[in-house]
Amino acid sequence: MLWAGVAVADQRIRVLHVVKGLGPGGAERLLCVAAAERNRERFDYDVAYVLPWKDHLVAELTGDGVGVHCVGQGSGRARPVLDLRWVARFRALVTSGGYDVVHVHTPVIAGFVRPIVRLLGRRRPKLVFTEHNGWRTYALPTRLVNGVTYGLDDAHVAVSNEVRASIHRRFRDEVEVLVHGVRVDELRKQRAERAAVRSELGFSDDDVVIGTVANYLPQKAYPVLFEAARIAVAAEPSVRFVSVGQGHLEEEIKAEHARSGLGDRFQLLGYRADAVRILAGCDVFTLASHYEGMPVALMEALALGLPVAATAVGGVPDAVTEGREGLLVPPGRPGELADTYVRLAKDEMLRTQMAQAAYDRGADFDIRRAVRRMEDVYATLVGGAGSGNG
């Protein structure tokens, strides 16, 4: 295996993706869809992750022929990323794995991985980093360790224009914006499940179902979402809500839901492997987030043809034009978010127009385009001739 930029065009390129965990989050799910669309004649993908208890997506990856390596230890949060024994195991993996590229997707992990790979010397793998969220959203220690080591990368990618704009100006010109995507054609097959999903969840044909896929994290702003839902339900009897998500705030969010008095007008489904199928049973997609990168669930919703009612954060305004595919409001304003729900619920013609616009816009987020571009970057870095698949 040749590390130093002298690879030939027919060389197989081995890529190791590195993440903190393999829970069902947006960046992690992107790994699965990207792996499914990889050029299998030219590229081998492996994944390394640190948190053993975040393993929801391991079976999906291994089933698709991706090598998965857990370099962390422990069965709970008692052994976080700062249990640095994972660093030695990661170094051993890279040293023995014959990788041409190490592609990191988590800033705090990148702060450790970059010097490890650089210290391997002239024959080291190339380093690629994808910025999935804006720098301002990181805790100060993460921002520092990411910023101090950022210059060690060979290539940087940001998932939206806003994410790129958040990066320190010293590095910004080197960062390519690459909007990732979803398996549009596969997703759209789920539209046939609409009636079945609504029946399973107890929704009638007259209900206007507003759905979200958002893990139980502070940035997803569930208290804002519940308050907006409470206001909307009081104003418009047809409105129903459903949420798919999981995370460390589960107990707090369930308690907040109980306090809201929404009851079964807002169903918390927890983790669902069939999250896209659940969305296919909805009429509107929503996000109440305080911040985002480029939400995978948003791209999925657009591909399904769902009008959007969301906060104008991160890459959301890049994907959704106000008044065309959806309605956007500032973050932290439940009353304004509720107004979008009521407006869409009461105006079937508007929903229909926005649904068609969303469906058309969704075609722009085909993951194959992003994967081909990313594989061209890999091949260029190691001296190859691109992905070969257009």
Disulfide bonds with the S-S distance in Angstrom:
none
